[in-house]
Structure formats: C-alpha cells, structure tokens
Amino acid sequence: MDIKIGDLVTFKKGLYTDEEGVVYRVLEINGDRGVLELVNTNMIIRPQSVAILSELESFVGSASSNL
C-alpha cells in the first residue's frame, strides 16, 4: 500500500485492540516509519506518535467532525 503524507490511516484490524476506531493523519514519512497525529480527539494539542507503515491501512469512513 502506498501511504502518503496527509493520508488518514488506522492500524490494521486485530493488530492492536486498544487502537480500534482510532484515526490518525500521517505527518511525516521516514523510511518504513511514519509520524502520526491523532485525528478523532477533542484535545487542542493533538497527540503524535511513530508507527511502522506496514501496520497501517487507509481509513475509509467518517472520523468525526474533528478532522
């Protein structure tokens, strides 16, 4: 899969049960890893994290009005 900066992504189903329903935006790509920003949150400063790109899939659906 070709993930690009700005894409909305989720972790692949069944990989991390605590991440189900969580949507991220890809901020940066560095090799096989990406910097992600949490999208579906009401926090003013959105949390960021790093993930392996092969563990992500494109998001399809509505992430909420916080996009």
Secondary structure, 3 states (H helix, E strand, C coil): CCCCCCCEEEECCCCCHHHCCCCEEEEEEECCEEEEEECCCCCCCCCEEEEEHHHEEECCCCCCCCC
